[in-house]
């Protein structure tokens, strides 16, 4: 049963990647934006890292072009400028909480890579704590700490 379930899960991920997994796209961009604006400053290096990680993710790579990824990231950054927008971003991240662990870890690691530009500040650690909590992943294990 485990082998069949694994094959079915993989097939579902492939179908979702070609169909355009908007929930995953929103979660990944919202997590990245949460970290980018954790310190209330927009760092161009963080944006470049976020776009590179988003583009390299197999689910997003197959479904979306760079322009769509950039558009979604900038919309998430715009939301992150207000308290209500930051909460909305966390809700969008939490929308994939029922997904396989691998997908939740992927979203967290995109945010972690963004935070790691120049070292992870205390504010970015707090943002990563919030993201890990809504995704149900182990922050310290994923960061290798």
N, C-alpha and C positions, 0 to 999 in steps of 0.2 A: 504493500500500500504506500510506503514511504517513497519508493522509486516513482510510482505513478503520480503521486502528489507533487513530487519535485519536478517531473517533466511537465505536468499541467501548469505549475506555477511559472516555469520558464517560458512556456508557450504564451501564457497570459501577459508576461512582461514584454515579450516581443510584439504581441498584438498591440499592447498599450503604447509601446514606443513608436509604432508606425501610425497609430491613430492620433497621437498627440495627447500626452498625459498632462493635461493642464493643472491638475491638483499637484502633481510632482513639480512642475515648472514653478507654480506659485510658491510652494513650500521652499524650494531651493533658493529662489530669488529673495523671498521674504527673510529667510535665515541669514543670507549674505548681507542684506540691507540692515538687519537688526545689529549685526556686528559692525558694519561700516559706520553706522551712526551712533554706536554705543558711547563714543566720546564726544558726540555732537560736532564732529568734524568729518568732512568728506575727503578722504585720501585717495588720490588717483591710483596709487599702487594697489590699494585694496580693491578698487573697482576693476582694474586690469586682472588681478588674481581671481576675482569672482567670475568675470567673463571667461577666463581661461578654464577654470574648473567647471563652469556650467557647460561650456562647449565640449569638454572632454568627457562628460558624463554620457554613458552609452544611451540611456533613455532619452535625454535631451538632444544629444547629437543627431539621432536618427529622425527626430520629429521637428526640430526647430532650427532655423538659420540664426546666424550671429545677430542680425538686426532684431529679430524677435526676442532673443535672449537679452540683448541690450535694452530694448524697450521695457520688458518686464522688470528687469533689475532697476531701471530708473524710476519706474512706477512704485516699486517697493521702497526705494530710497525716499521718494517724495512722501509716501505714507509714514515712514519712520521719523519724519520731522515733527510729528505731533504725538501726544500720549495715546490718543485714540488710534492713530495709524500704527503705532508700535504694537498696541494690543491686537489690532487687525492682522498685522504681520504674524504675530504668534499664533493667532487662530488659523491662519493659512498654513503655518508649519504644522500645527496640531491636526490638521485635516488629513494628514497621511499617517497618523499614529497607529492605525490598524493595518498598515502595510507590512510586508516582510522586513525583518530586522536589517537586512542588507540595504534596502532603500532608505530607511530611516538613518542608518549610519552614513550613507552617502550624503544626505542633506546636512547632517551635522558636520561632516568632514569638510564640506564646501565652506561652511561658516568658519570652521577652525582654521582652514588655510588662509582665509581672509584676515582673521584676527591675528595670525602669526606674522604678519608683515611688520617687521621691526620689534617683534616681541608682543606677547599678549598682555595688555594692560589689565588692571583690576576691573575697570568698567567692561572690557571685552570678556573677561572671565565671568562676570555677572550675566552678561548677555548669553554666553555659551551655557551657563547653568540653566537659564530659562529655556533655551532651545533644547538642551538635553532632557530636561524635565518633561516638556510637552511631547517629545519624540519617544520617551521611554528608553533612552540609551545611556550607557555609562560614559560620562564625560572623561573621567580620569583615565580609564582604560583606552579610550579612543585617542586621547592626547599622548598616551604613552607615559603618563606621570605616575 
